[in-house]
Amino acid sequence: MSDHSKKYKLDKTAFQAMSVEEADSHYISWKNKSYKERLEAGCYLVQQFYGITAQTPLDKTVFTKRKHTYG
């Protein structure tokens, strides 16, 4: 997702309080974007927040698997 870093930029210092009307207009602008654009932006923000890169290893010890017995 290195292409997305050129598309989006997260400024962690720029947060502001906004009125309900401002928040509604912001919501509408994102609602008008395609599902793919919203998903890409969300994935990018999660990566930025947690510091994930393409080289970040997946911790496979967190999940377990088991076989279900039927009958």
N, CA, C and O atoms as CSV, one atom per row, in Angstrom:
chain,resi,resn,atom,element,x,y,z
A,1,MET,N,N,0.818,-1.201,0.000
A,1,MET,CA,C,0.000,0.000,0.000
A,1,MET,C,C,0.857,1.259,0.000
A,1,MET,O,O,0.442,2.294,0.521
A,2,SER,N,N,2.030,1.177,-0.571
A,2,SER,CA,C,2.884,2.346,-0.626
A,2,SER,C,C,2.310,3.414,-1.544
A,2,SER,O,O,2.589,4.598,-1.355
A,3,ASP,N,N,1.509,3.019,-2.538
A,3,ASP,CA,C,0.881,3.999,-3.415
A,3,ASP,C,C,-0.097,4.881,-2.657
A,3,ASP,O,O,-0.305,6.040,-3.016
A,4,HIS,N,N,-0.694,4.333,-1.610
A,4,HIS,CA,C,-1.685,5.078,-0.852
A,4,HIS,C,C,-1.043,6.175,-0.021
A,4,HIS,O,O,-1.697,7.172,0.289
A,5,SER,N,N,0.215,6.016,0.346
A,5,SER,CA,C,0.868,7.059,1.128
A,5,SER,C,C,1.020,8.325,0.304
A,5,SER,O,O,1.117,9.416,0.866
A,6,LYS,N,N,1.043,8.206,-1.009
A,6,LYS,CA,C,1.079,9.377,-1.867
A,6,LYS,C,C,-0.310,9.996,-1.982
A,6,LYS,O,O,-0.444,11.207,-2.162
A,7,LYS,N,N,-1.339,9.164,-1.879
A,7,LYS,CA,C,-2.712,9.605,-2.050
A,7,LYS,C,C,-3.266,10.274,-0.796
A,7,LYS,O,O,-3.973,11.278,-0.883
A,8,TYR,N,N,-2.948,9.723,0.350
A,8,TYR,CA,C,-3.487,10.203,1.619
A,8,TYR,C,C,-2.343,10.604,2.538
A,8,TYR,O,O,-1.237,10.071,2.441
A,9,LYS,N,N,-2.615,11.530,3.411
A,9,LYS,CA,C,-1.619,11.912,4.401
A,9,LYS,C,C,-2.326,12.115,5.734
A,9,LYS,O,O,-3.337,12.814,5.806
A,10,LEU,N,N,-1.803,11.514,6.772
A,10,LEU,CA,C,-2.383,11.631,8.099
A,10,LEU,C,C,-1.561,12.617,8.913
A,10,LEU,O,O,-0.393,12.366,9.210
A,11,ASP,N,N,-2.167,13.727,9.270
A,11,ASP,CA,C,-1.518,14.709,10.127
A,11,ASP,C,C,-2.053,14.490,11.533
A,11,ASP,O,O,-3.169,14.903,11.850
A,12,LYS,N,N,-1.258,13.841,12.373
A,12,LYS,CA,C,-1.719,13.456,13.707
A,12,LYS,C,C,-1.871,14.646,14.643
A,12,LYS,O,O,-2.429,14.501,15.731
A,13,THR,N,N,-1.385,15.822,14.245
A,13,THR,CA,C,-1.487,16.997,15.105
A,13,THR,C,C,-2.698,17.855,14.767
A,13,THR,O,O,-3.015,18.780,15.514
A,14,ALA,N,N,-3.374,17.578,13.676
A,14,ALA,CA,C,-4.466,18.445,13.223
A,14,ALA,C,C,-5.822,17.830,13.532
A,14,ALA,O,O,-6.427,17.171,12.687
A,15,PHE,N,N,-6.280,18.050,14.729
A,15,PHE,CA,C,-7.614,17.622,15.125
A,15,PHE,C,C,-8.361,18.850,15.605
A,15,PHE,O,O,-7.782,19.736,16.234
A,16,GLN,N,N,-9.636,18.897,15.308
A,16,GLN,CA,C,-10.410,20.061,15.727
A,16,GLN,C,C,-11.820,19.643,16.118
A,16,GLN,O,O,-12.357,18.650,15.628
A,17,ALA,N,N,-12.391,20.418,17.000
A,17,ALA,CA,C,-13.795,20.213,17.353
A,17,ALA,C,C,-14.635,20.840,16.250
A,17,ALA,O,O,-14.277,21.884,15.704
A,18,MET,N,N,-15.750,20.202,15.925
A,18,MET,CA,C,-16.604,20.752,14.871
A,18,MET,C,C,-18.056,20.647,15.278
A,18,MET,O,O,-18.430,19.840,16.129
A,19,SER,N,N,-18.863,21.480,14.652
A,19,SER,CA,C,-20.293,21.467,14.932
A,19,SER,C,C,-20.931,20.247,14.270
A,19,SER,O,O,-20.297,19.560,13.469
A,20,VAL,N,N,-22.168,19.995,14.609
A,20,VAL,CA,C,-22.896,18.869,14.032
A,20,VAL,C,C,-23.044,19.064,12.528
A,20,VAL,O,O,-22.930,18.106,11.763
A,21,GLU,N,N,-23.296,20.298,12.101
A,21,GLU,CA,C,-23.461,20.584,10.671
A,21,GLU,C,C,-22.157,20.308,9.916
A,21,GLU,O,O,-22.181,19.737,8.826
A,22,GLU,N,N,-21.020,20.711,10.492
A,22,GLU,CA,C,-19.725,20.456,9.850
A,22,GLU,C,C,-19.449,18.960,9.772
A,22,GLU,O,O,-18.953,18.464,8.760
A,23,ALA,N,N,-19.769,18.254,10.835
A,23,ALA,CA,C,-19.557,16.810,10.844
A,23,ALA,C,C,-20.447,16.122,9.807
A,23,ALA,O,O,-20.015,15.174,9.150
A,24,ASP,N,N,-21.679,16.593,9.659
A,24,ASP,CA,C,-22.577,16.026,8.654
A,24,ASP,C,C,-22.047,16.233,7.246
A,24,ASP,O,O,-22.111,15.325,6.418
A,25,SER,N,N,-21.523,17.425,6.966
A,25,SER,CA,C,-21.000,17.681,5.628
A,25,SER,C,C,-19.755,16.830,5.368
A,25,SER,O,O,-19.531,16.383,4.243
A,26,HIS,N,N,-18.961,16.612,6.389
A,26,HIS,CA,C,-17.781,15.760,6.254
A,26,HIS,C,C,-18.209,14.320,5.980
A,26,HIS,O,O,-17.614,13.636,5.147
A,27,TYR,N,N,-19.227,13.874,6.675
A,27,TYR,CA,C,-19.752,12.520,6.481
A,27,TYR,C,C,-20.276,12.354,5.056
A,27,TYR,O,O,-20.022,11.336,4.411
A,28,ILE,N,N,-20.998,13.345,4.573
A,28,ILE,CA,C,-21.569,13.266,3.227
A,28,ILE,C,C,-20.469,13.206,2.178
A,28,ILE,O,O,-20.597,12.480,1.192
A,29,SER,N,N,-19.389,13.958,2.374
A,29,SER,CA,C,-18.302,13.930,1.392
A,29,SER,C,C,-17.666,12.548,1.320
A,29,SER,O,O,-17.292,12.104,0.235
A,30,TRP,N,N,-17.535,11.854,2.456
A,30,TRP,CA,C,-16.990,10.491,2.436
A,30,TRP,C,C,-18.016,9.507,1.907
A,30,TRP,O,O,-17.651,8.523,1.263
A,31,LYS,N,N,-19.284,9.752,2.163
A,31,LYS,CA,C,-20.336,8.859,1.684
A,31,LYS,C,C,-20.418,8.879,0.155
A,31,LYS,O,O,-20.826,7.889,-0.452
A,32,ASN,N,N,-20.038,9.986,-0.466
A,32,ASN,CA,C,-20.061,10.106,-1.920
A,32,ASN,C,C,-18.882,9.400,-2.591
A,32,ASN,O,O,-18.884,9.225,-3.809
A,33,LYS,N,N,-17.893,9.001,-1.825
A,33,LYS,CA,C,-16.760,8.268,-2.393
A,33,LYS,C,C,-17.159,6.810,-2.595
A,33,LYS,O,O,-18.091,6.312,-1.963
A,34,SER,N,N,-16.444,6.143,-3.477
A,34,SER,CA,C,-16.751,4.734,-3.729
A,34,SER,C,C,-16.357,3.890,-2.517
A,34,SER,O,O,-15.573,4.311,-1.666
A,35,TYR,N,N,-16.920,2.698,-2.470
A,35,TYR,CA,C,-16.609,1.779,-1.376
A,35,TYR,C,C,-15.107,1.486,-1.348
A,35,TYR,O,O,-14.507,1.423,-0.275
A,36,LYS,N,N,-14.508,1.307,-2.511
A,36,LYS,CA,C,-13.083,1.011,-2.596
A,36,LYS,C,C,-12.244,2.167,-2.045
A,36,LYS,O,O,-11.281,1.933,-1.315
A,37,GLU,N,N,-12.596,3.402,-2.383
A,37,GLU,CA,C,-11.854,4.568,-1.882
A,37,GLU,C,C,-11.942,4.673,-0.366
A,37,GLU,O,O,-10.948,4.967,0.299
A,38,ARG,N,N,-13.134,4.432,0.181
A,38,ARG,CA,C,-13.300,4.494,1.642
A,38,ARG,C,C,-12.515,3.395,2.331
A,38,ARG,O,O,-11.905,3.625,3.376
A,39,LEU,N,N,-12.524,2.187,1.748
A,39,LEU,CA,C,-11.801,1.067,2.330
A,39,LEU,C,C,-10.295,1.307,2.284
A,39,LEU,O,O,-9.590,1.024,3.253
A,40,GLU,N,N,-9.800,1.828,1.164
A,40,GLU,CA,C,-8.373,2.130,1.045
A,40,GLU,C,C,-7.949,3.193,2.056
A,40,GLU,O,O,-6.896,3.071,2.682
A,41,ALA,N,N,-8.761,4.227,2.213
A,41,ALA,CA,C,-8.442,5.280,3.175
A,41,ALA,C,C,-8.453,4.732,4.604
A,41,ALA,O,O,-7.586,5.074,5.408
A,42,GLY,N,N,-9.428,3.889,4.915
A,42,GLY,CA,C,-9.490,3.288,6.252
A,42,GLY,C,C,-8.307,2.389,6.527
A,42,GLY,O,O,-7.740,2.430,7.619
A,43,CYS,N,N,-7.924,1.576,5.557
A,43,CYS,CA,C,-6.758,0.700,5.724
A,43,CYS,C,C,-5.493,1.519,5.918
A,43,CYS,O,O,-4.644,1.183,6.744
A,44,TYR,N,N,-5.374,2.591,5.155
A,44,TYR,CA,C,-4.195,3.458,5.283
A,44,TYR,C,C,-4.128,4.072,6.682
A,44,TYR,O,O,-3.057,4.115,7.286
A,45,LEU,N,N,-5.253,4.542,7.195
A,45,LEU,CA,C,-5.265,5.156,8.524
A,45,LEU,C,C,-4.920,4.143,9.613
A,45,LEU,O,O,-4.208,4.476,10.561
A,46,VAL,N,N,-5.411,2.919,9.490
A,46,VAL,CA,C,-5.077,1.872,10.459
A,46,VAL,C,C,-3.583,1.573,10.401
A,46,VAL,O,O,-2.938,1.421,11.438
A,47,GLN,N,N,-3.031,1.489,9.188
A,47,GLN,CA,C,-1.596,1.239,9.050
A,47,GLN,C,C,-0.780,2.352,9.679
A,47,GLN,O,O,0.220,2.085,10.345
A,48,GLN,N,N,-1.190,3.592,9.478
A,48,GLN,CA,C,-0.473,4.716,10.054
A,48,GLN,C,C,-0.566,4.710,11.579
A,48,GLN,O,O,0.422,4.975,12.264
A,49,PHE,N,N,-1.728,4.415,12.098
A,49,PHE,CA,C,-1.929,4.430,13.544
A,49,PHE,C,C,-1.109,3.352,14.238
A,49,PHE,O,O,-0.473,3.612,15.260
A,50,TYR,N,N,-1.123,2.144,13.684
A,50,TYR,CA,C,-0.429,1.034,14.309
A,50,TYR,C,C,0.998,0.847,13.814
A,50,TYR,O,O,1.707,-0.025,14.316
A,51,GLY,N,N,1.436,1.638,12.847
A,51,GLY,CA,C,2.797,1.537,12.341
A,51,GLY,C,C,3.047,0.272,11.539
A,51,GLY,O,O,4.149,-0.277,11.573
A,52,ILE,N,N,2.049,-0.189,10.825
A,52,ILE,CA,C,2.165,-1.418,10.047
A,52,ILE,C,C,2.714,-1.089,8.669
A,52,ILE,O,O,2.313,-0.102,8.053
A,53,THR,N,N,3.627,-1.915,8.190
A,53,THR,CA,C,4.126,-1.807,6.830
A,53,THR,C,C,3.955,-3.158,6.149
A,53,THR,O,O,3.512,-4.126,6.768
A,54,ALA,N,N,4.310,-3.212,4.878
A,54,ALA,CA,C,4.215,-4.483,4.155
A,54,ALA,C,C,5.187,-5.514,4.724
A,54,ALA,O,O,4.975,-6.716,4.561
A,55,GLN,N,N,6.243,-5.064,5.386
A,55,GLN,CA,C,7.237,-5.970,5.949
A,55,GLN,C,C,6.928,-6.376,7.386
A,55,GLN,O,O,7.662,-7.184,7.956
A,56,THR,N,N,5.872,-5.845,7.986
A,56,THR,CA,C,5.520,-6.187,9.355
A,56,THR,C,C,5.087,-7.651,9.416
A,56,THR,O,O,4.159,-8.054,8.715
A,57,PRO,N,N,5.759,-8.450,10.257
A,57,PRO,CA,C,5.386,-9.868,10.326
A,57,PRO,C,C,4.055,-10.057,11.061
A,57,PRO,O,O,3.725,-9.301,11.975
A,58,LEU,N,N,3.320,-11.048,10.658
A,58,LEU,CA,C,2.053,-11.390,11.285
A,58,LEU,C,C,2.318,-12.302,12.474
A,58,LEU,O,O,2.995,-13.320,12.336
A,59,ASP,N,N,1.788,-11.945,13.642
A,59,ASP,CA,C,1.955,-12.768,14.835
A,59,ASP,C,C,0.957,-13.922,14.758
A,59,ASP,O,O,-0.223,-13.742,15.059
A,60,LYS,N,N,1.412,-15.075,14.367
A,60,LYS,CA,C,0.535,-16.225,14.170
A,60,LYS,C,C,0.251,-16.987,15.459
A,60,LYS,O,O,-0.471,-17.984,15.436
A,61,THR,N,N,0.806,-16.535,16.583
A,61,THR,CA,C,0.556,-17.205,17.856
A,61,THR,C,C,-0.752,-16.740,18.492
A,61,THR,O,O,-1.212,-17.337,19.465
A,62,VAL,N,N,-1.350,-15.688,17.956
A,62,VAL,CA,C,-2.559,-15.133,18.546
A,62,VAL,C,C,-3.766,-16.016,18.254
A,62,VAL,O,O,-4.676,-16.118,19.077
A,63,PHE,N,N,-3.780,-16.648,17.096
A,63,PHE,CA,C,-4.924,-17.445,16.679
A,63,PHE,C,C,-4.629,-18.928,16.815
A,63,PHE,O,O,-3.480,-19.360,16.719
A,64,THR,N,N,-5.686,-19.702,17.039
A,64,THR,CA,C,-5.557,-21.147,17.106
A,64,THR,C,C,-6.559,-21.764,16.143
A,64,THR,O,O,-7.516,-21.112,15.724
A,65,LYS,N,N,-6.332,-23.015,15.799
A,65,LYS,CA,C,-7.279,-23.726,14.959
A,65,LYS,C,C,-7.600,-25.058,15.610
A,65,LYS,O,O,-6.783,-25.621,16.338
A,66,ARG,N,N,-8.778,-25.545,15.345
A,66,ARG,CA,C,-9.191,-26.824,15.873
A,66,ARG,C,C,-10.190,-27.442,14.922
A,66,ARG,O,O,-10.816,-26.737,14.131
A,67,LYS,N,N,-10.341,-28.723,14.989
A,67,LYS,CA,C,-11.261,-29.431,14.122
A,67,LYS,C,C,-12.569,-29.664,14.890
A,67,LYS,O,O,-12.574,-30.127,16.030
A,68,HIS,N,N,-13.657,-29.330,14.231
A,68,HIS,CA,C,-14.969,-29.539,14.843
A,68,HIS,C,C,-15.357,-31.014,14.707
A,68,HIS,O,O,-15.114,-31.644,13.677
A,69,THR,N,N,-15.959,-31.545,15.762
A,69,THR,CA,C,-16.477,-32.903,15.695
A,69,THR,C,C,-17.980,-32.845,15.542
A,69,THR,O,O,-18.668,-32.170,16.308
A,70,TYR,N,N,-18.477,-33.543,14.568
A,70,TYR,CA,C,-19.912,-33.534,14.292
A,70,TYR,C,C,-20.506,-34.875,14.711
A,70,TYR,O,O,-19.935,-35.931,14.441
A,71,GLY,N,N,-21.647,-34.820,15.368
A,71,GLY,CA,C,-22.363,-36.046,15.651
A,71,GLY,C,C,-22.278,-36.459,17.011
A,71,GLY,O,O,-22.845,-37.488,17.381
